[in-house]
């Protein structure tokens, strides 16, 4: 197929995205010019409502990787990816009911401040550095993915955009509205970008379904092509995607992104009440489901369209993630402006993710590093430093994007680093929040053990890729292709596996684990090791821990006996939720220390006189 070119209306639609994003930054810079505190800049004065926060969370975590990668995944491997529907639900429930109440009531701005309150400064500092590395690695991956699989296809073949100009424009716009408008600008820009992403998906679904005989025909083709074999209950942990790897491994992976991630928690604690923060998370779940369903159905529609001529097998494209851009230009070649909408859709995912990273990195660096070194900074100086950090990280992220095409295989490793760091961090916070007996020695030892295990498995899988039998794509056909149009770009793309004689014993077992289990390995390794070290070195005394920093799982169940709850609190005064550090929940009515629900008739503590 000959690739169509952008027309004037495509450029107009695409340019409008950048103009609106920049305008939102200017609007909040002017509107909030008299509010010059760092809290206003970093967490919106803690007066945000649930609606925009929900949109912002969905937009930030449904990146260009989702827009381009998920439809391609469904097209090649089937619709089992929709099982993340369950993972997302579990992640949001755990985040809203277990992690968020502790962070919100602690009155913190950086999640890593919690680690100092719970353990000590050393644990906080180590976790901060790991988070910065983790977030920058995600930025490298996002930049590389965006450059190689989106800009290379659209930029050279379709839009005529200069590659480096596109990268620079993305970085400049993100840095611009982050620096001028702070968190409020990021949140509202994300909300706008979420609308653009959904609009792009809906346009593709409507047009693609119409051209291919309707939804019934799409469903029949997907069934005949084995794309609807969703429930694979094989317990083999080496299989790339099964029910168990997605639901269990996916939950651990996404919980590391949501439950303890600075970018998520920072937005939640910016809400004006804990109720709004929880509602934002649950509304965000609806957004995650919406985007997931749209992406999965786009993959099925794409399969119907190309079931007799697969562009990837026929060498019409250079990477599987270019399937979606190729499909868009194919079906919208006669509709000016719509291809531009899809480019804006993919760019929205990138902009929202990069902006969230810049804002979170600036917050963590200021709260955990700058303020610790210079505790007496004025509010005006604090605000200026926060803005300077936004510029610094914006330049750094843009530079990484510019260098991404030169990094080659290092970039693939960067995504693995994200998962390998996220799991141990989840384990560290779980250790502190769920287990009152854990001490700082256990926290440090657990973090080291978790990272060691995760990096061992992840690095091994990178050096010794799993056997192809564990992730075989479903059948694709080139029967009706005109192979004379092949670009020949696919040559050499598939990874080379070492011969069996050169593969170590662990290559086909430990190193071949599904990538979704890396986070689980790090989390469980950290928590288990941390508990063992804590017991050996002497558990933390319960009376030394502020009750607001602890929430054993028993708190989620009001029907547990008082004796059982008291034993699991390990001596912590769980009859009070007052914060000895002076932090006061943001105007919230006191909550039940056992179930963390608002006091009401029928609650397990409603008749105890506790306030």
Helices and strands as residue ranges (DSSP letters): H 8-31, H 38-43, G 44-46, H 50-61, H 64-65, I 66-70, H 71-77, G 79-83, H 84-94, I 95-99, H 100-105, H 111-118, H 121-146, I 147-159, H 163-211, H 215-224, H 243-244, I 245-249, H 250-258, H 262-268, H 274-306, G 320-322, H 323-331, H 338-365, I 366-370, H 371-373, H 379-404, H 409-434, H 440-463, G 468-470, G 483-485, G 500-502, G 505-508, G 510-512, G 515-517, H 518-537, G 542-544, G 547-549, G 553-556, H 562-568
